[in-house]
Amino acid sequence: MLTDKNIENWRTEYKESLTGWHEEVNKVQSHFDDVVQKSWQKTKYIARNLPFAPEKVVMCPPHSILNFAPNQQHRIDYATGVWEGSSAEPTLDENNNITGVNVILHRPRLARLIRSLRARGYNLAMPIEKFGQLILDTVAVHGIEVLLADDGSPLRAYIRPSAGSGVGSWGVSLSPGYFIESSVIVFRWGSYFPDVARISKEGACAVITGVQRMFPIIGKHASNYGAASSDGSLARNLKYDELIYLAPYCIKDDRIDFNIRDFDGIMRYGVFSDGPGEEIFAILKDGETLIYPPMRVNRLGGTVLDYITKHLAPALGFKVREQDITLEQIRRGDIVGLAFVGNAVKVSPIGKIDIVKPKVDSHDGEIVETLVEFGIHPAVAKIRDQFAAELCGKKPPSHESLLTPVDLAWGKEFRADLDDFWSGLSF
């Protein structure tokens, strides 16, 4: 309630907040360190270019003031950022000891980053080759430590290269020559889906709520993920592992139809697009054919799906075909296996799909149909296991683009220099 007394008290708090300042700063620093360790696990240094020297790169601790440049409102408020998702995976010997580190699908993801930057009209302040090497070197500086669980067992590390409008003037439209900052963060992140054992045994439980991919996906842009975050949260609130988006069109009588917009019609003639942060493939009832959606479903164009459809699946003897995946096909039994695929989820089988009609203005809904509950098909399991074995070096990659090695010896040497430099500084 807004009262004169409340206003008086709040304004008194403004003054009181100026007392005991050093103690408060210490509390904030302690809280920030705790947050960093929980969200950016094992992150020691962030690589970024400098606002006052954009072509130069610095590796600084997460708490450094260099990571908190003023007036980044455009990138945050208007979601104009561009980013990539990548991973560093350990190479394991027969005893699961780490013998090396690789960045996964490094070059294909750099190519997609270029596509995303061009779609926004951005130019990095450094050559893309330099930024690509910066990604590898940031992983190298973190070394094997970032790939270890608390019990010492091997995990993967997540890599988040990003770029977007940095320090500059206010307003929606970007002026020519607006400073585009870029950075690389590496942190430990074992699994996208928390319940690893259940999904490995039964597959993920997915939900379709009728949400269609309507906003054009032309790159890996922050603006794609605001709605995705909300839609994905709805799935979690409904106790599902993930949501499945439908394409912006339906297929009725073998013809594409953009005019079906009612829930019942979409649920009858709907076409799969993707998940909030992953792509999808399906296995046909012959058990030998993998199909995946065309780009017209408004999907991003996943690097893992591309690798599987072009290299891994053919190498395993699967026939591969680009084709719409429809709800009608699933109901007819033409499709016997499904999986989410992506950098974060790797290859995660889909074991069950429910159709839920959301309640208006609520994070709740009513199950109207269990579309399918077929568990994990052997063909999906075969692809999942092959991909996992290739990632850790237990089987050779189906294509050389999968693994890019990291120079751990250089990283260890430079890490010592960084630790020595930053130990005596407070910014």
C-alpha positions as CSV (number, residue, x, y, z in Angstrom):
1,M,0.0,0.0,0.0
2,L,1.3,3.4,-0.9
3,T,1.0,5.8,2.1
4,D,2.9,8.9,3.2
5,K,4.3,6.8,6.1
6,N,5.6,4.1,3.8
7,I,7.3,6.7,1.5
8,E,8.9,8.3,4.5
9,N,10.2,4.9,5.7
10,W,11.5,3.9,2.3
11,R,13.4,7.2,1.9
12,T,14.9,6.6,5.4
13,E,16.2,3.3,4.2
14,Y,18.0,5.0,1.3
15,K,20.1,6.9,3.8
16,E,20.6,4.0,6.2
17,S,21.9,1.9,3.3
18,L,24.9,4.2,3.1
19,T,26.0,3.3,6.6
20,G,28.1,0.1,7.3
21,W,29.0,0.1,3.6
22,H,32.0,-2.1,3.8
23,E,30.1,-4.7,5.7
24,E,27.4,-4.7,3.1
25,V,29.9,-5.0,0.3
26,N,31.4,-8.0,2.0
27,K,27.9,-9.6,2.3
28,V,27.2,-8.9,-1.4
29,Q,30.6,-10.4,-2.4
30,S,30.0,-13.5,-0.4
31,H,26.5,-13.9,-1.8
32,F,27.8,-13.4,-5.3
33,D,30.5,-16.0,-4.9
34,D,27.9,-18.5,-3.7
35,V,25.6,-17.8,-6.6
36,V,28.5,-18.2,-9.1
37,Q,29.5,-21.5,-7.6
38,K,26.0,-22.8,-7.8
39,S,25.1,-21.5,-11.3
40,W,28.5,-21.3,-13.0
41,Q,30.0,-24.3,-11.3
42,K,33.8,-24.5,-11.5
43,T,34.0,-21.2,-13.5
44,K,37.3,-19.5,-12.8
45,Y,37.7,-17.1,-15.6
46,I,35.4,-15.4,-18.2
47,A,36.9,-14.4,-21.5
48,R,35.7,-11.2,-23.1
49,N,36.6,-8.2,-25.2
50,L,37.1,-4.8,-23.6
51,P,34.7,-1.9,-24.1
52,F,37.7,0.5,-24.3
53,A,39.6,-1.8,-26.6
54,P,37.1,-4.0,-28.4
55,E,39.7,-5.9,-30.5
56,K,41.6,-7.0,-27.4
57,V,40.6,-9.9,-25.1
58,V,41.0,-10.4,-21.4
59,M,40.3,-13.4,-19.1
60,C,39.0,-12.2,-15.8
61,P,37.3,-13.7,-12.7
62,P,33.5,-13.8,-12.7
63,H,33.3,-11.1,-10.0
64,S,35.5,-8.7,-12.0
65,I,33.9,-5.3,-12.7
66,L,34.8,-5.9,-16.3
67,N,31.9,-8.2,-16.5
68,F,29.4,-5.5,-15.3
69,A,29.7,-2.7,-17.8
70,P,27.0,0.0,-17.4
71,N,24.1,0.4,-19.8
72,Q,23.7,-3.0,-21.3
73,Q,20.0,-2.3,-21.4
74,H,19.6,-3.0,-25.1
75,R,20.9,-6.6,-24.9
76,I,18.9,-7.4,-21.8
77,D,15.6,-5.4,-22.2
78,Y,15.2,-6.0,-26.0
79,A,16.7,-9.5,-26.1
80,T,19.1,-8.6,-28.9
81,G,21.9,-11.0,-27.8
82,V,23.4,-13.8,-30.0
83,W,24.8,-16.9,-28.5
84,E,25.9,-20.5,-29.0
85,G,25.7,-23.6,-26.9
86,S,28.6,-26.0,-26.9
87,S,30.3,-28.5,-24.7
88,A,33.7,-29.8,-23.6
89,E,33.8,-33.6,-23.2
90,P,36.6,-35.6,-21.5
91,T,38.4,-38.3,-23.5
92,L,38.3,-41.4,-21.3
93,D,40.4,-44.6,-21.2
94,E,39.1,-48.1,-20.4
95,N,39.2,-47.2,-16.7
96,N,37.2,-43.9,-17.2
97,N,40.3,-41.8,-16.5
98,I,40.5,-38.5,-18.3
99,T,43.2,-38.5,-20.9
100,G,42.2,-35.3,-22.8
101,V,39.5,-32.8,-23.5
102,N,37.6,-32.0,-26.7
103,V,35.2,-29.3,-27.7
104,I,32.2,-30.8,-29.5
105,L,31.2,-29.8,-33.0
106,H,33.3,-26.7,-32.7
107,R,33.4,-25.7,-36.4
108,P,29.7,-26.3,-37.1
109,R,28.8,-24.2,-34.1
110,L,31.1,-21.4,-35.2
111,A,29.4,-21.5,-38.6
112,R,26.0,-21.2,-37.0
113,L,27.2,-18.3,-34.8
114,I,28.2,-16.5,-38.0
115,R,24.7,-17.1,-39.4
116,S,23.2,-15.8,-36.2
117,L,25.4,-12.7,-36.2
118,R,24.6,-11.9,-39.8
119,A,20.9,-12.2,-39.2
120,R,21.2,-9.5,-36.5
121,G,23.6,-7.4,-38.6
122,Y,26.4,-7.7,-36.1
123,N,30.1,-7.8,-36.6
124,L,32.4,-9.1,-34.0
125,A,35.3,-6.8,-33.0
126,M,37.7,-9.6,-33.8
127,P,38.1,-12.2,-36.6
128,I,35.8,-15.2,-36.1
129,E,38.9,-17.4,-36.2
130,K,40.3,-15.6,-33.1
131,F,37.0,-15.9,-31.3
132,G,36.9,-19.6,-32.1
133,Q,40.4,-20.0,-30.7
134,L,39.3,-18.0,-27.6
135,I,36.6,-20.7,-27.0
136,L,39.2,-23.5,-27.1
137,D,41.6,-21.5,-24.9
138,T,39.0,-20.6,-22.3
139,V,38.3,-24.4,-21.9
140,A,42.1,-25.1,-21.7
141,V,42.6,-22.6,-18.9
142,H,39.9,-24.4,-16.8
143,G,41.6,-27.7,-17.5
144,I,40.3,-31.1,-16.3
145,E,38.9,-29.6,-13.0
146,V,35.8,-28.2,-14.8
147,L,35.0,-31.7,-16.0
148,L,35.0,-33.4,-12.6
149,A,32.0,-34.1,-10.4
150,D,32.4,-33.6,-6.6
151,D,33.2,-37.3,-6.2
152,G,35.9,-37.1,-8.9
153,S,33.9,-38.9,-11.7
154,P,34.0,-37.3,-15.2
155,L,31.3,-34.9,-16.4
156,R,31.0,-32.6,-19.3
157,A,31.4,-28.8,-19.2
158,Y,29.0,-26.4,-20.9
159,I,30.4,-23.6,-23.0
160,R,28.4,-20.4,-23.7
161,P,29.9,-18.0,-26.3
162,S,27.8,-14.9,-26.7
163,A,27.7,-11.6,-28.4
164,G,25.5,-8.5,-28.4
165,S,25.1,-4.8,-27.9
166,G,27.3,-3.6,-25.1
167,V,27.9,-0.1,-23.7
168,G,26.1,2.5,-25.8
169,S,23.3,5.0,-26.0
170,W,19.7,4.3,-25.0
171,G,16.9,3.5,-27.4
172,V,15.5,0.6,-29.4
173,S,17.3,1.1,-32.7
174,L,21.1,0.4,-32.8
175,S,23.2,3.2,-34.4
176,P,25.9,2.3,-36.9
177,G,29.1,1.1,-35.3
178,Y,27.4,0.2,-32.0
179,F,29.8,-1.7,-29.8
180,I,29.2,-5.4,-30.0
181,E,30.8,-7.1,-27.0
182,S,31.5,-10.8,-26.9
183,S,32.4,-13.3,-24.2
184,V,33.0,-17.0,-23.4
185,I,31.8,-18.7,-20.2
186,V,32.7,-22.3,-19.3
187,F,31.0,-24.1,-16.4
188,R,30.4,-27.6,-15.2
189,W,26.9,-29.0,-16.2
190,G,26.5,-32.7,-16.1
191,S,23.0,-33.2,-17.5
192,Y,20.2,-31.1,-18.9
193,F,17.5,-33.5,-17.5
194,P,18.1,-33.9,-13.7
195,D,16.6,-37.5,-13.5
196,V,19.3,-39.2,-15.6
197,A,18.7,-42.7,-14.4
198,R,14.9,-42.6,-15.2
199,I,15.3,-41.1,-18.6
200,S,18.1,-43.5,-19.5
201,K,15.8,-46.4,-18.6
202,E,12.3,-45.2,-19.6
203,G,12.9,-42.1,-21.8
204,A,11.7,-38.5,-21.3
205,C,8.1,-37.7,-20.6
206,A,7.1,-35.0,-23.0
207,V,4.0,-32.9,-23.3
208,I,2.2,-31.2,-26.2
209,T,0.1,-28.2,-25.3
210,G,-0.8,-26.9,-28.7
211,V,1.9,-24.2,-28.7
212,Q,3.2,-23.6,-32.2
213,R,6.6,-22.1,-33.3
214,M,5.2,-18.9,-34.9
215,F,8.0,-16.4,-34.3
216,P,10.6,-16.8,-37.1
217,I,13.7,-18.6,-36.0
218,I,16.5,-17.2,-38.1
219,G,19.5,-17.7,-35.7
220,K,20.4,-18.6,-32.2
221,H,19.1,-15.4,-30.7
222,A,18.1,-14.5,-27.2
223,S,14.7,-13.3,-28.5
224,N,13.8,-16.9,-29.3
225,Y,14.1,-18.1,-25.8
226,G,11.9,-15.8,-23.7
227,A,8.7,-17.6,-24.8
228,A,10.6,-20.9,-24.8
229,S,11.4,-20.3,-21.1
230,S,7.8,-19.7,-20.3
231,D,6.6,-22.7,-22.4
232,G,9.2,-25.0,-20.9
233,S,8.3,-23.9,-17.4
234,L,4.7,-24.9,-18.1
235,A,5.9,-28.4,-19.0
236,R,7.9,-28.6,-15.7
237,N,4.9,-27.3,-13.7
238,L,2.8,-30.0,-15.3
239,K,5.5,-32.6,-14.1
240,Y,6.9,-33.3,-17.6
241,D,10.5,-33.3,-18.6
242,E,10.0,-31.2,-21.7
243,L,7.6,-29.6,-24.1
244,I,7.2,-30.3,-27.8
245,Y,6.5,-27.4,-30.1
246,L,4.4,-27.8,-33.1
247,A,5.1,-26.3,-36.5
248,P,3.3,-23.1,-37.6
249,Y,1.2,-25.3,-40.0
250,C,-0.8,-28.5,-40.0
251,I,-1.0,-31.2,-42.6
252,K,-4.6,-32.2,-43.5
253,D,-5.3,-34.6,-46.4
254,D,-1.6,-34.6,-47.3
255,R,-1.7,-30.8,-47.8
256,I,0.0,-28.1,-45.7
257,D,-2.7,-26.0,-44.0
258,F,-1.8,-22.7,-42.3
259,N,-5.5,-21.9,-41.4
260,I,-6.1,-24.5,-38.6
261,R,-5.9,-22.6,-35.3
262,D,-8.3,-24.3,-32.9
263,F,-6.9,-26.6,-30.3
264,D,-8.8,-29.7,-31.5
265,G,-7.8,-29.2,-35.1
266,I,-4.1,-28.6,-34.2
267,M,-4.2,-31.7,-32.0
268,R,-5.5,-33.8,-34.9
269,Y,-3.4,-32.5,-37.8
270,G,-0.4,-31.0,-36.0
271,V,3.2,-31.4,-37.1
272,F,6.3,-31.6,-34.8
273,S,8.7,-28.7,-34.8
274,D,11.2,-29.1,-31.9
275,G,11.6,-28.6,-28.2
276,P,12.4,-25.3,-26.4
277,G,16.1,-26.1,-26.6
278,E,16.5,-29.2,-28.7
279,E,15.6,-30.8,-32.0
280,I,13.7,-34.1,-32.6
281,F,14.1,-37.2,-34.8
282,A,11.8,-40.2,-35.2
283,I,12.2,-43.9,-36.2
284,L,9.7,-45.4,-38.6
285,K,8.1,-48.8,-37.9
286,D,10.6,-50.6,-40.1
287,G,13.1,-49.8,-37.4
288,E,15.7,-48.9,-40.1
289,T,14.6,-45.4,-41.2
290,L,15.2,-42.2,-39.3
291,I,13.2,-39.1,-40.2
292,Y,13.7,-35.5,-39.1
293,P,11.7,-32.3,-39.7
294,P,12.4,-30.0,-42.6
295,M,13.5,-26.4,-41.8
296,R,10.0,-25.1,-42.7
297,V,8.8,-26.3,-39.3
298,N,10.6,-23.2,-38.0
299,R,13.3,-25.0,-36.1
300,L,16.8,-23.6,-35.4
301,G,18.9,-26.1,-37.3
302,G,20.7,-28.2,-34.7
303,T,24.3,-29.2,-35.0
304,V,23.8,-32.5,-33.2
305,L,20.8,-33.4,-35.4
306,D,22.9,-32.5,-38.4
307,Y,25.8,-34.7,-37.3
308,I,23.5,-37.6,-36.6
309,T,21.5,-37.4,-39.9
310,K,24.6,-36.8,-42.1
311,H,27.2,-39.0,-40.5
312,L,26.4,-41.1,-37.4
313,A,23.0,-42.7,-38.5
314,P,24.2,-43.5,-42.0
315,A,27.4,-45.1,-40.6
316,L,25.2,-47.3,-38.4
317,G,23.2,-48.4,-41.5
318,F,20.1,-46.3,-41.0
319,K,18.2,-44.8,-44.0
320,V,17.8,-41.1,-43.3
321,R,15.0,-38.9,-44.7
322,E,13.9,-35.3,-44.2
323,Q,10.1,-35.6,-43.6
324,D,7.4,-34.0,-41.5
325,I,6.6,-35.8,-38.3
326,T,2.9,-35.6,-37.7
327,L,0.5,-36.6,-34.9
328,E,-1.4,-38.7,-37.3
329,Q,1.7,-40.8,-38.1
330,I,2.2,-41.5,-34.4
331,R,-1.5,-42.4,-33.9
332,R,-1.3,-44.8,-36.9
333,G,1.7,-46.5,-35.5
334,D,4.0,-45.4,-38.4
335,I,6.5,-44.0,-35.8
336,V,7.9,-46.3,-33.2
337,G,10.7,-44.2,-31.6
338,L,11.4,-40.6,-30.9
339,A,14.3,-38.6,-29.3
340,F,15.3,-35.1,-28.3
341,V,18.7,-34.2,-29.7
342,G,21.0,-31.2,-29.0
343,N,24.1,-29.9,-27.3
344,A,22.5,-29.9,-23.8
345,V,20.4,-33.1,-24.0
346,K,22.8,-35.0,-26.3
347,V,20.5,-37.9,-27.5
348,S,17.6,-38.3,-25.0
349,P,14.9,-40.8,-26.0
350,I,11.3,-39.8,-25.6
351,G,9.3,-42.6,-23.9
352,K,5.9,-41.0,-23.4
353,I,3.9,-38.0,-24.9
354,D,0.7,-36.6,-23.4
355,I,-1.5,-34.0,-24.9
356,V,-2.6,-31.4,-22.3
357,K,-5.0,-28.6,-22.8
358,P,-3.7,-25.7,-20.7
359,K,-6.1,-23.7,-18.4
360,V,-6.4,-20.0,-19.2
361,D,-4.1,-17.8,-17.0
362,S,-2.8,-20.8,-15.1
363,H,0.3,-23.1,-15.1
364,D,-2.0,-26.1,-15.1
365,G,-3.9,-28.1,-17.6
366,E,-6.0,-31.2,-18.3
367,I,-4.7,-34.4,-20.0
368,V,-6.9,-35.1,-23.0
369,E,-4.8,-37.9,-24.6
370,T,-1.8,-40.0,-24.0
371,L,-0.5,-39.8,-27.6
372,V,2.1,-42.5,-27.2
373,E,3.9,-44.5,-24.5
374,F,6.4,-46.8,-26.3
375,G,9.5,-46.4,-24.1
376,I,12.9,-46.5,-25.7
377,H,13.1,-48.1,-29.2
378,P,16.3,-50.2,-29.8
379,A,17.2,-48.0,-32.8
380,V,17.0,-44.9,-30.6
381,A,19.1,-46.6,-27.9
382,K,21.7,-47.6,-30.5
383,I,22.1,-44.0,-31.8
384,R,22.2,-42.7,-28.2
385,D,24.9,-45.1,-27.1
386,Q,27.0,-44.6,-30.3
387,F,26.9,-40.8,-29.9
388,A,27.9,-41.1,-26.2
389,A,30.8,-43.4,-27.1
390,E,32.0,-41.1,-29.8
391,L,31.9,-38.1,-27.5
392,C,34.3,-39.7,-24.9
393,G,36.6,-41.3,-27.5
394,K,35.6,-44.9,-26.7
395,K,34.6,-45.2,-30.4
396,P,36.0,-43.3,-33.3
397,P,33.8,-40.4,-34.5
398,S,31.6,-40.9,-37.5
399,H,33.1,-37.6,-38.9
400,E,36.1,-35.5,-38.0
401,S,34.0,-32.5,-37.2
402,L,32.8,-33.9,-33.9
403,L,35.9,-33.5,-31.8
404,T,38.4,-30.6,-31.6
405,P,41.1,-31.1,-29.0
406,V,42.1,-28.6,-26.3
407,D,45.7,-27.7,-25.5
408,L,45.7,-28.6,-21.8
409,A,49.5,-28.1,-21.4
410,W,49.2,-24.4,-22.6
411,G,46.1,-24.0,-20.5
412,K,47.8,-25.1,-17.3
413,E,50.8,-22.8,-17.9
414,F,48.6,-19.7,-18.7
415,R,46.3,-20.5,-15.8
416,A,49.2,-20.1,-13.4
417,D,49.9,-16.6,-15.0
418,L,46.2,-15.6,-14.6
419,D,46.0,-16.8,-11.0
420,D,49.2,-14.8,-10.1
421,F,48.0,-11.7,-11.9
422,W,44.5,-11.5,-10.4
423,S,45.4,-12.6,-6.9
424,G,46.6,-9.1,-6.0
425,L,43.7,-7.2,-7.7
426,S,40.2,-6.3,-6.4
427,F,38.5,-5.5,-9.7
